[in-house]
Amino acid sequence: MTCNGLAAAVPSTAVAANTLSDAVRWRIFLYLGALIIMTDFGGPSGGLFSVPISFLLKNKLHLQAHEASEFKLISSIPLYLSFLFGLARDTWNPFGMRDRGFFVLFGAISACLYIFFAFTPITYPALLVAVVLSATSYSFISAARNGLASTIGQQHVMSGQISAVWNIFGSFVLVIALLIGGPLSDLLENKNADQAARILFLVGAAFVASVALYGAWKPKSVFDNVRTEHVGGIDRFGDLKRLVRHWPLYPAILVWFLWSFAPGSDTPLQYYLQNTFRAKDSQWGQWNAIFAASFIPTFIGFGFLCRKFALRPLLLWGTVVAVPQMVPLLFINSMDEAFITAVTIGLMGGVANAAYLDLIIRSCPRGLQGTTVMIAISLSTIGARFGDRLGTSLYDIFGGFGVCVVATTAVYALILPTLLLVPKNLISTADGKC
C-alpha cells in the first residue's frame, strides 16, 4: 500500500504503522488466530458442520446431488446478504464495545439457537431453517471479526501479513474439521438424523459460546492499537455513497468472485470421487483435509514474501499458477492418486488465495472495512453456490467430471485480465512500505 493510499484510508488519529513492535504484532496475530479458530469451528456453513451436514443430506435424508446442491444454495441466503451485516458492524456499537460487543451478543444468541435446534426433530425443512437462522446470527460475528482484522491490516500497513494469518488459521480449522467430519459422519451412520444433528449442534453451541466469553476480554496489545475511523460520527447514507464511488473495491471483489466460482470443486467432485472410486465418507473428508493443509506452506511463504515484494507480482504469478489448479484431477485412477493430487492442487492455489485477500483488505474505504469484506463474502458465497449448481448440472448432463474441470479453468483464466483493472498504486508496494 502506498503512503497516499494509507492517508486516504486512515485518519490522523490512527496509529502509525511503525509504532508496532514485533512482540505486539505477534500478540495481535495470536489474538486473531484464536478468534478465527473459535468462529470458524462454530460456523454453521463450515467448520465442524460442513462435512457432517453434507452427509446428513446424502445418507440420512437421501437427497440426490442436485437436491443437496439446492439445499446449500438456499441455506446460504444470509451469506448472500453479508454486506448488510458488515454495514451493521461499521455503523453500530453494541454495549459500547464495538467489535467485542458483536462477539458477546451474537455469540450468546448463536449458542441459544444451536441448543434449540439440537432438540428439534430433524427434517429437510427443520434443517434448512436451523442453518439459515444460525447463519444469520453468525454473520454478525463474522462481520466483526473480519472488520477488525481488515482495520488492523490497513491501519498498520500489514494487509499481507493479516491475510497470511487469516488464511493459515482458517486452513488449520478446516483441516481439523474435515478430519473429524468424515469419521464423525461414519460414526453417526448408525444413529438416526435427530441424534446426529443433536451432537453437531451441541458441539457448535460450545464453540460460539466461547466466542461470547472471548469478547469480554480486551487485550491492550490489540485494542489500544485500533482507532475509530468515524471521526465525524455515523452517516450511513454518506458511507454507502462513499462505498459505491470507491473504484478500487470493484476489481478486487470481482477477482474474489471469480476465484470462488469453481463449478467442479464441491458437490460434483464429491460425487465423482464417491461414485467413480468408491470413496468412503471419511475419505472425502480426508481428501479435503489434505487439500486444505497443502495451502498452509504457501500461506506461510506469502507471509514472508509480502514484506519483500510488492503485491502486483504476487497477484500475477499466483494467478498464473492457480489457473490450471483443477487439471491434475483429470489424470487420477484411484483414491490414492486423488490424495496425492490434493497436495499438488492445494500448493498451486495458496499464493493466489492469500494475495486476493490482501487485495480485498487494501481496497477497503476508510471506516467501512466490515462492509467491504462482507461484500466480498457475499459475492464469494454467491459464486461458490451458483458455481456448484452449474457444476452439478454439467456433471449430470455430460455424465463426467472433465467438463467441470474445463469450466473451472476457464473461469480462473478470467482473473488475469481482471487484474489489469486494479489501480497500480494500490499494489505497487510491499507490506510496511510506502
KEFISE-987841 format. One record per residue (C-alpha): residue in three letters; x, y, z; residue number from 1. Coordinates in steps of 0.5 Angstrom, whole numbers. Example, Ala and Ser with C-alpha at 12.3 -4.5 7.8 and 13.67 -1.06 7.14 Angstrom:
# KEFISE-987841
ATOM:Ala:25:-9:16:1
ATOM:Ser:27:-2:14:2
//
This chain:
# KEFISE-987841
ATOM:Met:0:0:0:1
ATOM:Thr:3:7:-2:2
ATOM:Cys:3:13:3:3
ATOM:Asn:-2:16:-1:4
ATOM:Gly:-7:10:0:5
ATOM:Leu:-6:10:7:6
ATOM:Ala:-7:17:8:7
ATOM:Ala:-14:16:4:8
ATOM:Ala:-16:10:8:9
ATOM:Val:-14:12:16:10
ATOM:Pro:-15:19:19:11
ATOM:Ser:-9:22:23:12
ATOM:Thr:-12:19:30:13
ATOM:Ala:-10:12:27:14
ATOM:Val:-4:9:30:15
ATOM:Ala:2:10:25:16
ATOM:Ala:5:3:22:17
ATOM:Asn:12:4:25:18
ATOM:Thr:9:4:32:19
ATOM:Leu:8:-3:33:20
ATOM:Ser:14:-7:36:21
ATOM:Asp:15:-15:33:22
ATOM:Ala:12:-17:40:23
ATOM:Val:6:-13:40:24
ATOM:Arg:5:-15:32:25
ATOM:Trp:5:-23:34:26
ATOM:Arg:1:-22:40:27
ATOM:Ile:-4:-19:35:28
ATOM:Phe:-3:-25:30:29
ATOM:Leu:-4:-30:36:30
ATOM:Tyr:-11:-26:38:31
ATOM:Leu:-14:-26:31:32
ATOM:Gly:-11:-33:31:33
ATOM:Ala:-15:-36:37:34
ATOM:Leu:-21:-32:35:35
ATOM:Ile:-21:-35:28:36
ATOM:Ile:-21:-42:31:37
ATOM:Met:-27:-41:35:38
ATOM:Thr:-31:-37:30:39
ATOM:Asp:-29:-42:24:40
ATOM:Phe:-30:-48:28:41
ATOM:Gly:-37:-46:30:42
ATOM:Gly:-40:-43:24:43
ATOM:Pro:-46:-46:21:44
ATOM:Ser:-44:-46:14:45
ATOM:Gly:-37:-49:15:46
ATOM:Gly:-32:-52:21:47
ATOM:Leu:-35:-58:24:48
ATOM:Phe:-42:-57:21:49
ATOM:Ser:-40:-57:13:50
ATOM:Val:-38:-65:12:51
ATOM:Pro:-43:-68:17:52
ATOM:Ile:-49:-64:14:53
ATOM:Ser:-47:-66:7:54
ATOM:Phe:-47:-73:9:55
ATOM:Leu:-54:-72:13:56
ATOM:Leu:-57:-69:7:57
ATOM:Lys:-54:-75:3:58
ATOM:Asn:-54:-81:7:59
ATOM:Lys:-60:-79:12:60
ATOM:Leu:-65:-75:8:61
ATOM:His:-63:-79:2:62
ATOM:Leu:-62:-73:-3:63
ATOM:Gln:-59:-73:-10:64
ATOM:Ala:-53:-69:-12:65
ATOM:His:-58:-63:-15:66
ATOM:Glu:-62:-63:-9:67
ATOM:Ala:-56:-63:-4:68
ATOM:Ser:-53:-57:-8:69
ATOM:Glu:-60:-53:-8:70
ATOM:Phe:-60:-54:0:71
ATOM:Lys:-53:-51:0:72
ATOM:Leu:-56:-45:-5:73
ATOM:Ile:-62:-44:-1:74
ATOM:Ser:-59:-44:6:75
ATOM:Ser:-53:-39:4:76
ATOM:Ile:-58:-34:4:77
ATOM:Pro:-56:-30:10:78
ATOM:Leu:-49:-30:7:79
ATOM:Tyr:-51:-27:0:80
ATOM:Leu:-53:-21:4:81
ATOM:Ser:-47:-21:8:82
ATOM:Phe:-46:-14:6:83
ATOM:Leu:-52:-12:11:84
ATOM:Phe:-48:-15:17:85
ATOM:Gly:-42:-11:15:86
ATOM:Leu:-45:-5:15:87
ATOM:Ala:-48:-6:22:88
ATOM:Arg:-41:-7:24:89
ATOM:Asp:-39:-1:21:90
ATOM:Thr:-44:3:24:91
ATOM:Trp:-47:0:30:92
ATOM:Asn:-43:0:37:93
ATOM:Pro:-47:-6:42:94
ATOM:Phe:-46:-4:49:95
ATOM:Gly:-41:1:47:96
ATOM:Met:-36:-5:46:97
ATOM:Arg:-35:-4:38:98
ATOM:Asp:-33:-11:35:99
ATOM:Arg:-33:-14:42:100
ATOM:Gly:-40:-13:43:101
ATOM:Phe:-42:-17:37:102
ATOM:Phe:-38:-22:40:103
ATOM:Val:-41:-22:46:104
ATOM:Leu:-48:-21:44:105
ATOM:Phe:-49:-26:38:106
ATOM:Gly:-44:-31:41:107
ATOM:Ala:-49:-32:46:108
ATOM:Ile:-55:-31:41:109
ATOM:Ser:-52:-37:37:110
ATOM:Ala:-51:-41:42:111
ATOM:Cys:-58:-41:44:112
ATOM:Leu:-60:-42:37:113
ATOM:Tyr:-56:-48:37:114
ATOM:Ile:-58:-51:43:115
ATOM:Phe:-66:-50:41:116
ATOM:Phe:-64:-54:34:117
ATOM:Ala:-61:-59:38:118
ATOM:Phe:-67:-62:41:119
ATOM:Thr:-71:-60:35:120
ATOM:Pro:-73:-66:30:121
ATOM:Ile:-69:-66:24:122
ATOM:Thr:-73:-66:17:123
ATOM:Tyr:-71:-62:11:124
ATOM:Pro:-75:-56:13:125
ATOM:Ala:-72:-56:20:126
ATOM:Leu:-65:-57:18:127
ATOM:Leu:-66:-51:13:128
ATOM:Val:-69:-47:18:129
ATOM:Ala:-63:-48:23:130
ATOM:Val:-58:-47:18:131
ATOM:Val:-61:-40:16:132
ATOM:Leu:-62:-38:23:133
ATOM:Ser:-56:-40:25:134
ATOM:Ala:-52:-37:19:135
ATOM:Thr:-56:-30:20:136
ATOM:Ser:-53:-30:28:137
ATOM:Tyr:-46:-32:26:138
ATOM:Ser:-46:-27:20:139
ATOM:Phe:-45:-21:26:140
ATOM:Ile:-40:-25:29:141
ATOM:Ser:-36:-26:22:142
ATOM:Ala:-37:-18:20:143
ATOM:Ala:-34:-16:27:144
ATOM:Arg:-28:-21:26:145
ATOM:Asn:-27:-19:19:146
ATOM:Gly:-28:-12:20:147
ATOM:Leu:-23:-12:26:148
ATOM:Ala:-17:-16:22:149
ATOM:Ser:-18:-11:16:150
ATOM:Thr:-18:-5:20:151
ATOM:Ile:-11:-7:24:152
ATOM:Gly:-8:-9:17:153
ATOM:Gln:-10:-2:14:154
ATOM:Gln:-8:2:20:155
ATOM:His:-1:-1:21:156
ATOM:Val:0:-3:13:157
ATOM:Met:1:-10:14:158
ATOM:Ser:-5:-13:10:159
ATOM:Gly:-1:-18:7:160
ATOM:Gln:1:-21:14:161
ATOM:Ile:-6:-21:16:162
ATOM:Ser:-8:-24:10:163
ATOM:Ala:-3:-30:12:164
ATOM:Val:-5:-30:19:165
ATOM:Trp:-12:-30:17:166
ATOM:Asn:-11:-36:12:167
ATOM:Ile:-7:-40:16:168
ATOM:Phe:-11:-41:22:169
ATOM:Gly:-17:-41:18:170
ATOM:Ser:-14:-47:14:171
ATOM:Phe:-12:-50:20:172
ATOM:Val:-19:-50:23:173
ATOM:Leu:-21:-53:16:174
ATOM:Val:-16:-59:16:175
ATOM:Ile:-18:-61:23:176
ATOM:Ala:-26:-60:22:177
ATOM:Leu:-25:-64:16:178
ATOM:Leu:-21:-70:19:179
ATOM:Ile:-26:-70:25:180
ATOM:Gly:-32:-69:20:181
ATOM:Gly:-31:-75:16:182
ATOM:Pro:-30:-80:21:183
ATOM:Leu:-36:-77:25:184
ATOM:Ser:-40:-78:19:185
ATOM:Asp:-38:-85:19:186
ATOM:Leu:-40:-86:27:187
ATOM:Leu:-46:-83:26:188
ATOM:Glu:-48:-87:21:189
ATOM:Asn:-51:-92:26:190
ATOM:Lys:-55:-86:29:191
ATOM:Asn:-62:-83:27:192
ATOM:Ala:-62:-76:24:193
ATOM:Asp:-64:-73:30:194
ATOM:Gln:-59:-76:34:195
ATOM:Ala:-53:-74:29:196
ATOM:Ala:-56:-67:29:197
ATOM:Arg:-56:-66:36:198
ATOM:Ile:-49:-68:37:199
ATOM:Leu:-47:-63:32:200
ATOM:Phe:-51:-57:34:201
ATOM:Leu:-49:-58:42:202
ATOM:Val:-41:-58:40:203
ATOM:Gly:-43:-52:35:204
ATOM:Ala:-46:-49:41:205
ATOM:Ala:-40:-50:46:206
ATOM:Phe:-35:-46:40:207
ATOM:Val:-40:-40:39:208
ATOM:Ala:-41:-39:47:209
ATOM:Ser:-33:-39:48:210
ATOM:Val:-33:-33:43:211
ATOM:Ala:-38:-29:47:212
ATOM:Leu:-33:-30:53:213
ATOM:Tyr:-27:-28:49:214
ATOM:Gly:-31:-22:47:215
ATOM:Ala:-31:-20:54:216
ATOM:Trp:-23:-20:54:217
ATOM:Lys:-20:-13:52:218
ATOM:Pro:-12:-14:51:219
ATOM:Lys:-9:-8:50:220
ATOM:Ser:-4:-10:45:221
ATOM:Val:-10:-11:40:222
ATOM:Phe:-15:-6:42:223
ATOM:Asp:-10:0:44:224
ATOM:Asn:-7:0:37:225
ATOM:Val:-14:0:34:226
ATOM:Arg:-17:7:33:227
ATOM:Thr:-24:9:31:228
ATOM:Glu:-25:12:24:229
ATOM:His:-32:15:24:230
ATOM:Val:-29:21:27:231
ATOM:Gly:-34:26:25:232
ATOM:Gly:-40:21:27:233
ATOM:Ile:-44:16:23:234
ATOM:Asp:-47:18:17:235
ATOM:Arg:-50:11:14:236
ATOM:Phe:-52:15:7:237
ATOM:Gly:-46:18:6:238
ATOM:Asp:-42:12:8:239
ATOM:Leu:-46:8:3:240
ATOM:Lys:-45:13:-3:241
ATOM:Arg:-37:13:-1:242
ATOM:Leu:-37:6:-2:243
ATOM:Val:-41:6:-8:244
ATOM:Arg:-36:11:-11:245
ATOM:His:-30:7:-9:246
ATOM:Trp:-27:5:-15:247
ATOM:Pro:-21:0:-12:248
ATOM:Leu:-27:-4:-9:249
ATOM:Tyr:-30:-7:-16:250
ATOM:Pro:-24:-10:-19:251
ATOM:Ala:-22:-13:-12:252
ATOM:Ile:-29:-16:-11:253
ATOM:Leu:-29:-19:-18:254
ATOM:Val:-23:-23:-17:255
ATOM:Trp:-25:-26:-11:256
ATOM:Phe:-32:-27:-14:257
ATOM:Leu:-28:-31:-20:258
ATOM:Trp:-24:-35:-15:259
ATOM:Ser:-30:-37:-11:260
ATOM:Phe:-34:-39:-18:261
ATOM:Ala:-31:-46:-18:262
ATOM:Pro:-36:-51:-22:263
ATOM:Gly:-32:-57:-20:264
ATOM:Ser:-30:-56:-13:265
ATOM:Asp:-35:-58:-9:266
ATOM:Thr:-41:-63:-10:267
ATOM:Pro:-39:-65:-17:268
ATOM:Leu:-32:-67:-14:269
ATOM:Gln:-35:-71:-8:270
ATOM:Tyr:-40:-75:-12:271
ATOM:Tyr:-34:-76:-17:272
ATOM:Leu:-30:-79:-12:273
ATOM:Gln:-35:-83:-9:274
ATOM:Asn:-39:-86:-15:275
ATOM:Thr:-32:-87:-19:276
ATOM:Phe:-27:-89:-14:277
ATOM:Arg:-32:-91:-8:278
ATOM:Ala:-29:-86:-4:279
ATOM:Lys:-32:-87:4:280
ATOM:Asp:-35:-81:7:281
ATOM:Ser:-28:-81:11:282
ATOM:Gln:-24:-81:5:283
ATOM:Trp:-28:-75:2:284
ATOM:Gly:-26:-71:9:285
ATOM:Gln:-19:-73:9:286
ATOM:Trp:-18:-71:1:287
ATOM:Asn:-21:-64:3:288
ATOM:Ala:-17:-64:9:289
ATOM:Ile:-10:-66:5:290
ATOM:Phe:-12:-60:0:291
ATOM:Ala:-13:-55:5:292
ATOM:Ala:-7:-57:9:293
ATOM:Ser:-3:-56:3:294
ATOM:Phe:-5:-49:2:295
ATOM:Ile:-1:-47:9:296
ATOM:Pro:6:-48:7:297
ATOM:Thr:5:-43:1:298
ATOM:Phe:1:-38:6:299
ATOM:Ile:7:-38:11:300
ATOM:Gly:11:-37:5:301
ATOM:Phe:7:-31:3:302
ATOM:Gly:7:-28:10:303
ATOM:Phe:15:-27:9:304
ATOM:Leu:14:-25:1:305
ATOM:Cys:9:-20:2:306
ATOM:Arg:14:-16:6:307
ATOM:Lys:20:-16:1:308
ATOM:Phe:16:-16:-6:309
ATOM:Ala:10:-11:-8:310
ATOM:Leu:3:-14:-8:311
ATOM:Arg:3:-14:-16:312
ATOM:Pro:8:-19:-18:313
ATOM:Leu:5:-24:-12:314
ATOM:Leu:-2:-23:-15:315
ATOM:Leu:0:-24:-22:316
ATOM:Trp:5:-30:-21:317
ATOM:Gly:0:-33:-16:318
ATOM:Thr:-6:-33:-21:319
ATOM:Val:-2:-36:-27:320
ATOM:Val:0:-42:-22:321
ATOM:Ala:-7:-42:-20:322
ATOM:Val:-11:-42:-26:323
ATOM:Pro:-10:-50:-28:324
ATOM:Gln:-11:-52:-21:325
ATOM:Met:-16:-57:-22:326
ATOM:Val:-13:-60:-28:327
ATOM:Pro:-9:-66:-25:328
ATOM:Leu:-16:-69:-23:329
ATOM:Leu:-17:-71:-30:330
ATOM:Phe:-11:-76:-29:331
ATOM:Ile:-13:-80:-23:332
ATOM:Asn:-14:-87:-23:333
ATOM:Ser:-15:-89:-15:334
ATOM:Met:-16:-85:-9:335
ATOM:Asp:-9:-86:-7:336
ATOM:Glu:-7:-82:-13:337
ATOM:Ala:-13:-77:-11:338
ATOM:Phe:-10:-76:-5:339
ATOM:Ile:-3:-74:-8:340
ATOM:Thr:-6:-70:-13:341
ATOM:Ala:-10:-66:-7:342
ATOM:Val:-3:-64:-5:343
ATOM:Thr:-1:-61:-12:344
ATOM:Ile:-7:-57:-13:345
ATOM:Gly:-7:-54:-6:346
ATOM:Leu:0:-52:-7:347
ATOM:Met:-2:-49:-13:348
ATOM:Gly:-7:-44:-10:349
ATOM:Gly:-4:-42:-4:350
ATOM:Val:-1:-35:-6:351
ATOM:Ala:-7:-33:-10:352
ATOM:Asn:-11:-34:-5:353
ATOM:Ala:-7:-30:0:354
ATOM:Ala:-6:-25:-5:355
ATOM:Tyr:-13:-24:-7:356
ATOM:Leu:-15:-23:1:357
ATOM:Asp:-9:-18:1:358
ATOM:Leu:-12:-14:-4:359
ATOM:Ile:-19:-14:-1:360
ATOM:Ile:-16:-11:5:361
ATOM:Arg:-12:-6:1:362
ATOM:Ser:-19:-4:-2:363
ATOM:Cys:-23:-2:4:364
ATOM:Pro:-25:5:4:365
ATOM:Arg:-24:8:11:366
ATOM:Gly:-29:6:16:367
ATOM:Leu:-32:1:12:368
ATOM:Gln:-28:-5:13:369
ATOM:Gly:-33:-9:15:370
ATOM:Thr:-38:-8:10:371
ATOM:Thr:-33:-9:4:372
ATOM:Val:-30:-15:7:373
ATOM:Met:-37:-18:8:374
ATOM:Ile:-39:-15:1:375
ATOM:Ala:-33:-20:-2:376
ATOM:Ile:-36:-26:3:377
ATOM:Ser:-43:-24:0:378
ATOM:Leu:-40:-25:-7:379
ATOM:Ser:-36:-31:-6:380
ATOM:Thr:-42:-35:-3:381
ATOM:Ile:-46:-33:-9:382
ATOM:Gly:-40:-35:-13:383
ATOM:Ala:-39:-41:-10:384
ATOM:Arg:-46:-44:-9:385
ATOM:Phe:-48:-42:-16:386
ATOM:Gly:-42:-45:-19:387
ATOM:Asp:-43:-51:-15:388
ATOM:Arg:-50:-51:-18:389
ATOM:Leu:-47:-50:-25:390
ATOM:Gly:-42:-56:-24:391
ATOM:Thr:-47:-60:-21:392
ATOM:Ser:-52:-59:-28:393
ATOM:Leu:-46:-60:-32:394
ATOM:Tyr:-44:-67:-28:395
ATOM:Asp:-51:-69:-29:396
ATOM:Ile:-52:-67:-36:397
ATOM:Phe:-45:-70:-39:398
ATOM:Gly:-44:-75:-34:399
ATOM:Gly:-37:-74:-33:400
ATOM:Phe:-32:-69:-28:401
ATOM:Gly:-28:-67:-34:402
ATOM:Val:-33:-62:-36:403
ATOM:Cys:-33:-59:-29:404
ATOM:Val:-25:-58:-29:405
ATOM:Val:-25:-55:-36:406
ATOM:Ala:-31:-50:-34:407
ATOM:Thr:-27:-48:-27:408
ATOM:Thr:-20:-47:-31:409
ATOM:Ala:-24:-42:-36:410
ATOM:Val:-27:-38:-30:411
ATOM:Tyr:-20:-38:-27:412
ATOM:Ala:-17:-35:-33:413
ATOM:Leu:-21:-29:-33:414
ATOM:Ile:-18:-27:-27:415
ATOM:Leu:-12:-25:-31:416
ATOM:Pro:-15:-19:-35:417
ATOM:Thr:-19:-17:-29:418
ATOM:Leu:-12:-16:-25:419
ATOM:Leu:-11:-10:-30:420
ATOM:Leu:-17:-6:-27:421
ATOM:Val:-13:-6:-20:422
ATOM:Pro:-11:1:-19:423
ATOM:Lys:-3:1:-20:424
ATOM:Asn:-1:5:-14:425
ATOM:Leu:-5:0:-9:426
ATOM:Ile:-1:-6:-11:427
ATOM:Ser:6:-3:-12:428
ATOM:Thr:9:-3:-5:429
ATOM:Ala:10:-9:0:430
ATOM:Asp:8:-9:7:431
ATOM:Gly:10:-4:11:432
ATOM:Lys:13:0:5:433
ATOM:Cys:11:7:3:434
//
